[in-house]
């Protein structure tokens, strides 16, 4: 189905790109959050990724699925954003901190899913990404390696470490409650 929309966009019907946005925005956002650990940054990453995908659609060779190609863009954008975030050392005075307010948005997730997402945010970005792609997006290990550009062995190691870290975080969370 993606191919027909790709052909349509490449033929000049730019409105057809809305299909990709509707189809992949939530998954791309969750993927970005698993890396950058912040909703605001994740939204920016997703916007940038969609722009890169739109602008690079003509170079998409279709040897992989669009989903894998697009997720690779999201992963790369997320790690680039993470590097920029780490380079920024913003100092806020106490008045600025008091004036910042965060609106918590409920996405209709059940309590358990919230716990898992919070635990994923505590893990290192690579481990969180692998867990997200493997368990929540239900990609195979080979697909995860393809999306991330890492070796299959590296993906397996990160998945193992991620499982241990996630289990530890969830147990700690349970003890607190």
N, CA, C and O atoms as a DFTB+ gen file, in Angstrom:
708 C
 N C O
     1  1       0.819      -1.192       0.000
     2  2       0.000       0.000       0.000
     3  2       0.865       1.258       0.000
     4  3       0.545       2.249      -0.656
     5  1       1.978       1.196       0.757
     6  2       2.874       2.348       0.809
     7  2       3.367       2.730      -0.579
     8  3       3.517       3.912      -0.889
     9  1       3.618       1.719      -1.417
    10  2       4.158       1.984      -2.759
    11  2       3.240       2.869      -3.590
    12  3       3.714       3.741      -4.318
    13  1       1.939       2.655      -3.489
    14  2       1.022       3.477      -4.289
    15  2       1.057       4.939      -3.818
    16  3       0.958       5.857      -4.632
    17  1       1.197       5.148      -2.522
    18  2       1.293       6.517      -2.008
    19  2       2.639       7.146      -2.366
    20  3       2.715       8.342      -2.649
    21  1       3.685       6.349      -2.354
    22  2       4.991       6.854      -2.764
    23  2       4.926       7.314      -4.219
    24  3       5.380       8.407      -4.558
    25  1       4.354       6.462      -5.074
    26  2       4.215       6.820      -6.489
    27  2       3.397       8.093      -6.661
    28  3       3.724       8.947      -7.485
    29  1       2.345       8.208      -5.886
    30  2       1.478       9.378      -5.959
    31  2       2.223      10.656      -5.563
    32  3       2.110      11.683      -6.233
    33  1       2.981      10.580      -4.472
    34  2       3.751      11.745      -4.017
    35  2       4.804      12.109      -5.061
    36  3       4.989      13.284      -5.380
    37  1       5.484      11.113      -5.583
    38  2       6.525      11.362      -6.578
    39  2       5.954      11.905      -7.890
    40  3       6.665      12.537      -8.671
    41  1       4.672      11.653      -8.120
    42  2       4.007      12.175      -9.318
    43  2       3.533      13.614      -9.131
    44  3       2.989      14.221     -10.054
    45  1       3.743      14.152      -7.937
    46  2       3.386      15.548      -7.700
    47  2       2.227      15.766      -6.753
    48  3       1.930      16.909      -6.406
    49  1       1.564      14.706      -6.326
    50  2       0.450      14.830      -5.387
    51  2       0.995      14.833      -3.963
    52  3       0.974      13.807      -3.282
    53  1       1.477      15.974      -3.522
    54  2       2.102      16.063      -2.206
    55  2       1.123      15.792      -1.061
    56  3       1.536      15.417       0.036
    57  1      -0.150      15.978      -1.314
    58  2      -1.164      15.703      -0.280
    59  2      -1.189      14.221       0.101
    60  3      -1.615      13.874       1.202
    61  1      -0.744      13.361      -0.785
    62  2      -0.718      11.926      -0.492
    63  2       0.251      11.589       0.625
    64  3       0.155      10.520       1.228
    65  1       1.185      12.490       0.908
    66  2       2.143      12.234       1.979
    67  2       1.451      12.207       3.336
    68  3       2.002      11.676       4.301
    69  1       0.254      12.772       3.420
    70  2      -0.515      12.732       4.674
    71  2      -0.752      11.303       5.147
    72  3      -0.834      11.043       6.348
    73  1      -0.862      10.383       4.197
    74  2      -1.034       8.967       4.535
    75  2       0.104       8.505       5.446
    76  3      -0.130       7.842       6.456
    77  1       1.346       8.863       5.076
    78  2       2.503       8.439       5.860
    79  2       2.497       9.082       7.238
    80  3       2.850       8.448       8.232
    81  1       2.100      10.329       7.287
    82  2       2.041      11.022       8.578
    83  2       1.010      10.354       9.481
    84  3       1.296      10.070      10.644
    85  1      -0.177      10.105       8.957
    86  2      -1.224       9.460       9.754
    87  2      -0.814       8.056      10.187
    88  3      -1.078       7.644      11.316
    89  1      -0.174       7.337       9.292
    90  2       0.179       5.946       9.561
    91  2       1.333       5.802      10.543
    92  3       1.307       4.918      11.399
    93  1       2.332       6.650      10.434
    94  2       3.570       6.440      11.177
    95  2       3.861       7.442      12.283
    96  3       4.863       7.293      12.982
    97  1       3.020       8.463      12.472
    98  2       3.348       9.513      13.445
    99  2       3.448       8.987      14.880
   100  3       4.383       9.337      15.600
   101  1       2.511       8.166      15.296
   102  2       2.530       7.671      16.682
   103  2       3.712       6.751      16.932
   104  3       4.392       6.856      17.953
   105  1       3.951       5.844      15.985
   106  2       5.073       4.928      16.153
   107  2       6.400       5.689      16.132
   108  3       7.308       5.377      16.903
   109  1       6.513       6.682      15.256
   110  2       7.735       7.487      15.172
   111  2       7.947       8.275      16.467
   112  3       9.071       8.392      16.954
   113  1       6.863       8.808      17.013
   114  2       6.956       9.566      18.268
   115  2       7.451       8.661      19.396
   116  3       8.364       9.032      20.133
   117  1       6.860       7.494      19.531
   118  2       7.270       6.568      20.589
   119  2       8.718       6.130      20.417
   120  3       9.454       5.981      21.392
   121  1       9.110       5.928      19.187
   122  2      10.489       5.564      18.890
   123  2      11.438       6.692      19.296
   124  3      12.471       6.450      19.920
   125  1      11.083       7.907      18.942
   126  2      11.915       9.069      19.287
   127  2      11.982       9.266      20.798
   128  3      13.056       9.548      21.330
   129  1      10.870       9.124      21.493
   130  2      10.855       9.273      22.960
   131  2      11.757       8.234      23.609
   132  3      12.413       8.518      24.611
   133  1      11.792       7.042      23.047
   134  2      12.629       6.000      23.640
   135  2      14.107       6.370      23.573
   136  3      14.916       5.833      24.330
   137  1      14.459       7.272      22.682
   138  2      15.858       7.683      22.550
   139  2      16.127       9.008      23.259
   140  3      17.042       9.102      24.077
   141  1      15.331      10.031      22.946
   142  2      15.619      11.368      23.497
   143  2      15.042      11.575      24.886
   144  3      15.449      12.504      25.583
   145  1      14.112      10.742      25.303
   146  2      13.550      10.743      26.665
   147  2      12.758      11.996      27.012
   148  3      12.586      12.303      28.192
   149  1      12.279      12.719      26.023
   150  2      11.540      13.953      26.271
   151  2      10.500      14.130      25.165
   152  3      10.831      14.058      23.982
   153  1       9.251      14.360      25.550
   154  2       8.167      14.476      24.570
   155  2       8.365      15.629      23.602
   156  3       8.126      15.484      22.403
   157  1       8.802      16.776      24.117
   158  2       8.982      17.954      23.263
   159  2      10.050      17.707      22.199
   160  3       9.838      17.987      21.019
   161  1      11.187      17.187      22.620
   162  2      12.252      16.891      21.668
   163  2      11.809      15.809      20.679
   164  3      12.142      15.863      19.495
   165  1      11.061      14.838      21.177
   166  2      10.590      13.763      20.300
   167  2       9.676      14.316      19.205
   168  3       9.754      13.882      18.056
   169  1       8.813      15.269      19.555
   170  2       7.946      15.886      18.552
   171  2       8.775      16.584      17.479
   172  3       8.461      16.493      16.292
   173  1       9.831      17.280      17.891
   174  2      10.700      17.955      16.930
   175  2      11.420      16.943      16.044
   176  3      11.561      17.149      14.838
   177  1      11.870      15.859      16.648
   178  2      12.553      14.810      15.890
   179  2      11.621      14.243      14.821
   180  3      12.018      14.061      13.670
   181  1      10.390      13.970      15.211
   182  2       9.426      13.392      14.266
   183  2       9.150      14.364      13.117
   184  3       9.090      13.952      11.958
   185  1       8.985      15.630      13.428
   186  2       8.782      16.626      12.364
   187  2       9.967      16.647      11.406
   188  3       9.791      16.638      10.188
   189  1      11.174      16.675      11.963
   190  2      12.375      16.684      11.132
   191  2      12.474      15.412      10.290
   192  3      12.859      15.457       9.122
   193  1      12.126      14.288      10.894
   194  2      12.196      13.006      10.182
   195  2      11.205      12.967       9.019
   196  3      11.531      12.489       7.933
   197  1       9.992      13.475       9.258
   198  2       9.014      13.501       8.162
   199  2       9.472      14.422       7.033
   200  3       9.263      14.124       5.857
   201  1      10.093      15.537       7.396
   202  2      10.610      16.448       6.363
   203  2      11.719      15.770       5.564
   204  3      11.756      15.877       4.338
   205  1      12.611      15.082       6.246
   206  2      13.693      14.378       5.541
   207  2      13.125      13.267       4.666
   208  3      13.589      13.065       3.543
   209  1      12.144      12.558       5.161
   210  2      11.535      11.479       4.369
   211  2      10.853      12.055       3.129
   212  3      10.987      11.514       2.031
   213  1      10.131      13.140       3.309
   214  2       9.448      13.768       2.177
   215  2      10.462      14.243       1.134
   216  3      10.318      13.978      -0.059
   217  1      11.487      14.948       1.609
   218  2      12.497      15.472       0.691
   219  2      13.359      14.378       0.064
   220  3      13.888      14.559      -1.033
   221  1      13.503      13.255       0.744
   222  2      14.338      12.176       0.232
   223  2      13.574      11.043      -0.405
   224  3      14.162      10.021      -0.760
   225  1      12.277      11.203      -0.555
   226  2      11.447      10.122      -1.082
   227  2      11.895       9.663      -2.471
   228  3      11.812       8.478      -2.791
   229  1      12.355      10.574      -3.269
   230  2      12.807      10.207      -4.619
   231  2      14.034       9.299      -4.567
   232  3      14.259       8.514      -5.488
   233  1      14.827       9.398      -3.502
   234  2      16.021       8.558      -3.388
   235  2      15.742       7.225      -2.677
   236  3      16.634       6.386      -2.558
   237  1      14.508       7.035      -2.208
   238  2      14.129       5.783      -1.552
   239  2      14.142       4.665      -2.593
   240  3      13.374       4.693      -3.554
   241  1      15.014       3.689      -2.394
   242  2      15.244       2.655      -3.401
   243  2      14.246       1.498      -3.355
   244  3      14.207       0.679      -4.273
   245  1      13.463       1.427      -2.324
   246  2      12.440       0.388      -2.156
   247  2      13.014      -1.020      -2.016
   248  3      12.320      -2.006      -2.267
   249  1      14.284      -1.111      -1.612
   250  2      14.851      -2.429      -1.324
   251  2      14.397      -2.894       0.059
   252  3      14.391      -4.090       0.350
   253  1      14.026      -1.954       0.891
   254  2      13.468      -2.247       2.214
   255  2      12.053      -1.677       2.243
   256  3      11.645      -0.955       1.332
   257  1      11.322      -2.003       3.279
   258  2       9.985      -1.425       3.422
   259  2      10.112       0.048       3.781
   260  3      11.105       0.463       4.378
   261  1       9.116       0.828       3.421
   262  2       9.116       2.252       3.755
   263  2       9.237       2.430       5.257
   264  3       9.973       3.294       5.735
   265  1       8.508       1.605       5.999
   266  2       8.512       1.693       7.459
   267  2       9.936       1.588       8.001
   268  3      10.331       2.390       8.847
   269  1      10.708       0.619       7.531
   270  2      12.083       0.434       7.995
   271  2      12.948       1.625       7.613
   272  3      13.750       2.103       8.416
   273  1      12.785       2.100       6.393
   274  2      13.546       3.250       5.907
   275  2      13.227       4.492       6.740
   276  3      14.129       5.222       7.151
   277  1      11.945       4.722       6.982
   278  2      11.526       5.887       7.754
   279  2      11.992       5.774       9.206
   280  3      12.456       6.759       9.779
   281  1      11.877       4.599       9.803
   282  2      12.317       4.427      11.183
   283  2      13.813       4.673      11.306
   284  3      14.280       5.202      12.315
   285  1      14.555       4.293      10.288
   286  2      16.003       4.563      10.292
   287  2      16.246       6.076      10.334
   288  3      17.147       6.546      11.028
   289  1      15.449       6.818       9.598
   290  2      15.558       8.280       9.611
   291  2      15.250       8.806      11.015
   292  3      15.961       9.670      11.527
   293  1      14.190       8.284      11.632
   294  2      13.806       8.715      12.981
   295  2      14.922       8.401      13.980
   296  3      15.256       9.227      14.830
   297  1      15.489       7.213      13.872
   298  2      16.579       6.822      14.772
   299  2      17.766       7.770      14.610
   300  3      18.312       8.262      15.598
   301  1      18.159       8.023      13.370
   302  2      19.290       8.919      13.125
   303  2      19.012      10.329      13.629
   304  3      19.865      10.949      14.265
   305  1      17.827      10.827      13.346
   306  2      17.449      12.171      13.824
   307  2      17.444      12.222      15.351
   308  3      17.871      13.213      15.943
   309  1      16.964      11.161      15.981
   310  2      16.906      11.116      17.445
   311  2      18.297      11.170      18.056
   312  3      18.527      11.912      19.011
   313  1      19.222      10.392      17.517
   314  2      20.572      10.402      18.069
   315  2      21.282      11.722      17.773
   316  3      22.080      12.185      18.588
   317  1      21.009      12.325      16.637
   318  2      21.576      13.646      16.356
   319  2      21.039      14.676      17.350
   320  3      21.791      15.505      17.862
   321  1      19.738      14.615      17.617
   322  2      19.132      15.533      18.584
   323  2      19.726      15.302      19.968
   324  3      20.002      16.255      20.696
   325  1      19.919      14.055      20.326
   326  2      20.491      13.726      21.624
   327  2      21.884      14.334      21.769
   328  3      22.235      14.833      22.838
   329  1      22.666      14.295      20.713
   330  2      23.997      14.917      20.743
   331  2      23.888      16.420      20.947
   332  3      24.644      17.002      21.725
   333  1      22.941      17.054      20.245
   334  2      22.767      18.501      20.391
   335  2      22.296      18.848      21.798
   336  3      22.728      19.849      22.370
   337  1      21.419      18.034      22.353
   338  2      20.910      18.282      23.710
   339  2      22.063      18.221      24.706
   340  3      22.168      19.065      25.596
   341  1      22.919      17.227      24.555
   342  2      24.035      17.068      25.482
   343  2      25.015      18.218      25.367
   344  3      25.656      18.579      26.354
   345  1      25.146      18.799      24.191
   346  2      26.066      19.918      24.001
   347  2      25.527      21.197      24.621
   348  3      26.293      22.073      25.022
   349  1      24.210      21.302      24.696
   350  2      23.612      22.505      25.268
   351  2      23.687      22.423      26.790
   352  3      23.251      21.447      27.400
   353  1      24.227      23.432      27.363
   354  2      24.254      23.506      28.818
   355  2      23.515      24.780      29.212
   356  3      24.114      25.805      29.538
   357  1      22.218      24.674      29.168
   358  2      21.397      25.832      29.491
   359  2      21.269      25.954      30.995
   360  3      21.043      24.969      31.699
   361  1      21.414      27.142      31.461
   362  2      21.201      27.382      32.883
   363  2      19.990      28.292      33.025
   364  3      19.928      29.367      32.430
   365  1      19.058      27.852      33.801
   366  2      17.840      28.619      34.037
   367  2      17.874      29.165      35.454
   368  3      18.242      28.460      36.394
   369  1      17.496      30.396      35.596
   370  2      17.408      30.908      36.962
   371  2      16.097      30.415      37.580
   372  3      15.226      29.900      36.879
   373  1      15.970      30.575      38.870
   374  2      14.828      30.000      39.574
   375  2      13.494      30.552      39.080
   376  3      12.502      29.824      39.093
   377  1      13.432      31.808      38.646
   378  2      12.180      32.369      38.127
   379  2      11.770      31.685      36.827
   380  3      10.590      31.410      36.605
   381  1      12.749      31.416      35.974
   382  2      12.439      30.727      34.720
   383  2      11.932      29.317      34.990
   384  3      11.000      28.842      34.342
   385  1      12.557      28.663      35.951
   386  2      12.138      27.306      36.280
   387  2      10.701      27.314      36.799
   388  3       9.900      26.455      36.430
   389  1      10.375      28.291      37.659
   390  2       9.013      28.372      38.192
   391  2       7.995      28.662      37.100
   392  3       6.850      28.218      37.189
   393  1       8.395      29.399      36.074
   394  2       7.446      29.780      35.030
   395  2       7.191      28.668      34.021
   396  3       6.222      28.724      33.263
   397  1       8.059      27.657      34.009
   398  2       7.875      26.569      33.060
   399  2       6.832      25.610      33.611
   400  3       6.938      25.153      34.749
   401  1       5.845      25.313      32.818
   402  2       4.856      24.326      33.239
   403  2       4.710      23.277      32.159
   404  3       4.752      23.582      30.967
   405  1       4.545      22.078      32.571
   406  2       4.415      20.974      31.630
   407  2       2.997      20.433      31.684
   408  3       2.445      20.175      32.754
   409  1       2.442      20.275      30.537
   410  2       1.093      19.727      30.448
   411  2       1.207      18.235      30.201
   412  3       1.784      17.796      29.206
   413  1       0.662      17.485      31.098
   414  2       0.722      16.037      30.958
   415  2      -0.486      15.591      30.139
   416  3      -1.634      15.863      30.487
   417  1      -0.196      14.911      29.062
   418  2      -1.251      14.464      28.164
   419  2      -1.470      12.972      28.337
   420  3      -0.523      12.186      28.307
   421  1      -2.687      12.601      28.514
   422  2      -3.044      11.197      28.636
   423  2      -3.377      10.651      27.255
   424  3      -4.196      11.234      26.545
   425  1      -2.770       9.565      26.871
   426  2      -3.022       8.953      25.578
   427  2      -3.921       7.733      25.710
   428  3      -4.000       6.919      24.789
   429  1      -4.602       7.595      26.847
   430  2      -5.488       6.456      27.042
   431  2      -4.736       5.170      27.368
   432  3      -5.296       4.081      27.240
   433  1      -3.488       5.278      27.784
   434  2      -2.714       4.090      28.125
   435  2      -3.151       3.586      29.490
   436  3      -3.532       4.366      30.363
   437  1      -3.093       2.290      29.659
   438  2      -3.396       1.764      30.978
   439  2      -2.187       1.948      31.888
   440  3      -1.099       2.296      31.429
   441  1      -2.385       1.717      33.155
   442  2      -1.350       1.976      34.158
   443  2      -0.074       1.189      33.879
   444  3       1.026       1.722      34.019
   445  1      -0.211      -0.048      33.495
   446  2       0.961      -0.905      33.238
   447  2       1.800      -0.340      32.092
   448  3       3.029      -0.321      32.171
   449  1       1.143       0.116      31.034
   450  2       1.872       0.657      29.895
   451  2       2.617       1.930      30.298
   452  3       3.725       2.183      29.824
   453  1       2.007       2.726      31.172
   454  2       2.682       3.926      31.667
   455  2       3.944       3.549      32.432
   456  3       4.989       4.179      32.273
   457  1       3.836       2.515      33.262
   458  2       5.000       2.066      34.024
   459  2       6.114       1.631      33.080
   460  3       7.279       1.965      33.298
   461  1       5.767       0.898      32.047
   462  2       6.764       0.422      31.093
   463  2       7.411       1.598      30.373
   464  3       8.632       1.637      30.222
   465  1       6.604       2.553      29.932
   466  2       7.159       3.716      29.234
   467  2       8.068       4.530      30.138
   468  3       9.104       5.022      29.690
   469  1       7.698       4.681      31.406
   470  2       8.548       5.412      32.347
   471  2       9.853       4.655      32.582
   472  3      10.922       5.259      32.672
   473  1       9.758       3.330      32.681
   474  2      10.964       2.524      32.880
   475  2      11.865       2.604      31.645
   476  3      13.088       2.638      31.778
   477  1      11.282       2.635      30.458
   478  2      12.067       2.761      29.229
   479  2      12.834       4.080      29.197
   480  3      13.956       4.137      28.694
   481  1      12.232       5.132      29.731
   482  2      12.888       6.440      29.753
   483  2      14.126       6.442      30.649
   484  3      15.026       7.261      30.464
   485  1      14.172       5.529      31.616
   486  2      15.304       5.473      32.534
   487  2      16.490       4.693      31.956
   488  3      17.613       4.804      32.447
   489  1      16.232       3.914      30.921
   490  2      17.292       3.102      30.321
   491  2      18.152       3.936      29.379
   492  3      17.712       4.979      28.895
   493  1      19.372       3.482      29.118
   494  2      20.181       4.153      28.096
   495  2      19.451       4.123      26.747
   496  3      18.713       3.177      26.470
   497  1      19.645       5.135      25.916
   498  2      18.888       5.254      24.664
   499  2      18.942       4.031      23.754
   500  3      17.916       3.646      23.191
   501  1      20.086       3.423      23.598
   502  2      20.195       2.279      22.690
   503  2      19.398       1.083      23.198
   504  3      18.732       0.401      22.419
   505  1      19.465       0.828      24.495
   506  2      18.718      -0.281      25.083
   507  2      17.220      -0.024      24.988
   508  3      16.447      -0.920      24.648
   509  1      16.824       1.182      25.286
   510  2      15.417       1.559      25.206
   511  2      14.903       1.408      23.777
   512  3      13.805       0.896      23.558
   513  1      15.689       1.848      22.817
   514  2      15.311       1.746      21.412
   515  2      15.113       0.302      20.983
   516  3      14.117      -0.023      20.337
   517  1      16.050      -0.562      21.336
   518  2      15.956      -1.970      20.943
   519  2      14.727      -2.625      21.572
   520  3      14.006      -3.360      20.898
   521  1      14.487      -2.366      22.848
   522  2      13.296      -2.928      23.505
   523  2      12.019      -2.434      22.828
   524  3      11.098      -3.210      22.571
   525  1      11.979      -1.142      22.547
   526  2      10.798      -0.570      21.904
   527  2      10.550      -1.226      20.545
   528  3       9.434      -1.661      20.259
   529  1      11.567      -1.295      19.725
   530  2      11.396      -1.859      18.382
   531  2      11.037      -3.344      18.421
   532  3      10.210      -3.809      17.638
   533  1      11.660      -4.081      19.333
   534  2      11.448      -5.527      19.376
   535  2      10.105      -5.897      20.015
   536  3       9.345      -6.684      19.450
   537  1       9.815      -5.338      21.178
   538  2       8.610      -5.740      21.892
   539  2       7.369      -4.931      21.530
   540  3       6.307      -5.502      21.286
   541  1       7.494      -3.622      21.493
   542  2       6.311      -2.799      21.268
   543  2       5.951      -2.678      19.795
   544  3       4.772      -2.626      19.443
   545  1       6.962      -2.633      18.933
   546  2       6.700      -2.556      17.490
   547  2       6.709      -3.932      16.836
   548  3       6.358      -4.073      15.664
   549  1       7.113      -4.945      17.599
   550  2       7.124      -6.337      17.167
   551  2       7.949      -6.573      15.899
   552  3       7.552      -7.334      15.016
   553  1       9.096      -5.908      15.828
   554  2      10.033      -6.160      14.741
   555  2      10.898      -7.355      15.111
   556  3      11.138      -7.612      16.290
   557  1      11.366      -8.086      14.101
   558  2      12.284      -9.193      14.350
   559  2      13.651      -8.620      14.693
   560  3      13.904      -7.432      14.490
   561  1      14.526      -9.465      15.211
   562  2      15.880      -9.010      15.519
   563  2      16.573      -8.505      14.258
   564  3      17.294      -7.508      14.293
   565  1      16.351      -9.191      13.158
   566  2      16.949      -8.787      11.883
   567  2      16.431      -7.409      11.453
   568  3      17.196      -6.575      10.969
   569  1      15.136      -7.181      11.633
   570  2      14.555      -5.881      11.292
   571  2      15.096      -4.775      12.197
   572  3      15.350      -3.663      11.736
   573  1      15.270      -5.076      13.473
   574  2      15.824      -4.092      14.402
   575  2      17.239      -3.727      13.963
   576  3      17.609      -2.553      13.969
   577  1      18.020      -4.719      13.586
   578  2      19.388      -4.472      13.108
   579  2      19.360      -3.619      11.838
   580  3      20.188      -2.725      11.663
   581  1      18.410      -3.901      10.966
   582  2      18.281      -3.133       9.723
   583  2      17.899      -1.679      10.001
   584  3      18.453      -0.758       9.401
   585  1      16.960      -1.483      10.903
   586  2      16.489      -0.135      11.232
   587  2      17.588       0.688      11.896
   588  3      17.772       1.863      11.578
   589  1      18.314       0.064      12.817
   590  2      19.321       0.804      13.578
   591  2      20.677       0.886      12.880
   592  3      21.461       1.801      13.134
   593  1      20.941      -0.067      12.009
   594  2      22.241      -0.114      11.351
   595  2      23.297      -0.809      12.203
   596  3      24.483      -0.754      11.879
   597  1      22.884      -1.459      13.281
   598  2      23.793      -2.171      14.166
   599  2      23.848      -3.630      13.753
   600  3      22.971      -4.117      13.040
   601  1      24.887      -4.327      14.208
   602  2      24.996      -5.752      13.900
   603  2      23.949      -6.526      14.690
   604  3      23.446      -6.057      15.711
   605  1      23.634      -7.706      14.204
   606  2      22.665      -8.558      14.884
   607  2      23.163      -8.914      16.284
   608  3      22.380      -8.966      17.232
   609  1      24.461      -9.159      16.410
   610  2      25.041      -9.466      17.729
   611  2      24.873      -8.301      18.694
   612  3      24.527      -8.496      19.859
   613  1      25.119      -7.094      18.209
   614  2      24.975      -5.906      19.041
   615  2      23.522      -5.737      19.483
   616  3      23.262      -5.390      20.635
   617  1      22.588      -5.977      18.587
   618  2      21.166      -5.871      18.920
   619  2      20.807      -6.875      20.015
   620  3      20.076      -6.543      20.949
   621  1      21.317      -8.092      19.901
   622  2      21.028      -9.122      20.907
   623  2      21.583      -8.734      22.279
   624  3      20.920      -8.918      23.299
   625  1      22.800      -8.198      22.295
   626  2      23.413      -7.767      23.555
   627  2      22.606      -6.628      24.174
   628  3      22.320      -6.638      25.371
   629  1      22.244      -5.646      23.345
   630  2      21.461      -4.511      23.852
   631  2      20.086      -4.955      24.339
   632  3      19.577      -4.423      25.326
   633  1      19.485      -5.918      23.659
   634  2      18.188      -6.443      24.077
   635  2      18.314      -7.134      25.434
   636  3      17.462      -6.959      26.306
   637  1      19.364      -7.907      25.608
   638  2      19.602      -8.586      26.889
   639  2      19.796      -7.577      28.016
   640  3      19.181      -7.692      29.076
   641  1      20.658      -6.587      27.778
   642  2      20.895      -5.546      28.795
   643  2      19.624      -4.757      29.075
   644  3      19.321      -4.433      30.224
   645  1      18.895      -4.456      28.029
   646  2      17.658      -3.695      28.180
   647  2      16.634      -4.437      29.009
   648  3      15.962      -3.842      29.852
   649  1      16.509      -5.753      28.771
   650  2      15.571      -6.566      29.557
   651  2      15.922      -6.522      31.035
   652  3      15.054      -6.348      31.890
   653  1      17.219      -6.683      31.323
   654  2      17.665      -6.652      32.722
   655  2      17.380      -5.291      33.347
   656  3      16.894      -5.210      34.475
   657  1      17.682      -4.228      32.617
   658  2      17.444      -2.884      33.130
   659  2      15.970      -2.588      33.322
   660  3      15.576      -1.962      34.306
   661  1      15.155      -3.041      32.376
   662  2      13.713      -2.829      32.461
   663  2      13.133      -3.595      33.651
   664  3      12.317      -3.065      34.406
   665  1      13.560      -4.829      33.806
   666  2      13.088      -5.647      34.933
   667  2      13.454      -4.970      36.254
   668  3      12.632      -4.892      37.167
   669  1      14.667      -4.492      36.346
   670  2      15.124      -3.820      37.566
   671  2      14.310      -2.550      37.836
   672  3      13.901      -2.299      38.970
   673  1      14.082      -1.761      36.797
   674  2      13.304      -0.521      36.955
   675  2      11.870      -0.812      37.386
   676  3      11.326      -0.125      38.251
   677  1      11.262      -1.826      36.785
   678  2       9.876      -2.164      37.127
   679  2       9.781      -2.701      38.552
   680  3       8.825      -2.399      39.267
   681  1      10.775      -3.500      38.970
   682  2      10.769      -4.006      40.347
   683  2      10.925      -2.870      41.346
   684  3      10.255      -2.852      42.379
   685  1      11.801      -1.926      41.045
   686  2      11.998      -0.768      41.915
   687  2      10.712       0.045      42.006
   688  3      10.334       0.505      43.084
   689  1      10.053       0.217      40.881
   690  2       8.796       0.970      40.834
   691  2       7.714       0.275      41.650
   692  3       6.938       0.934      42.342
   693  1       7.658      -1.048      41.573
   694  2       6.661      -1.818      42.316
   695  2       6.894      -1.679      43.817
   696  3       5.943      -1.557      44.588
   697  1       8.156      -1.699      44.228
   698  2       8.480      -1.577      45.650
   699  2       8.073      -0.225      46.203
   700  3       7.666      -0.119      47.360
   701  1       8.182       0.819      45.370
   702  2       7.817       2.175      45.797
   703  2       6.316       2.300      45.985
   704  3       5.851       3.046      46.846
   705  1       5.563       1.570      45.180
   706  2       4.083       1.656      45.243
   707  2       3.603       0.647      46.191
   708  3       2.398       0.530      46.410
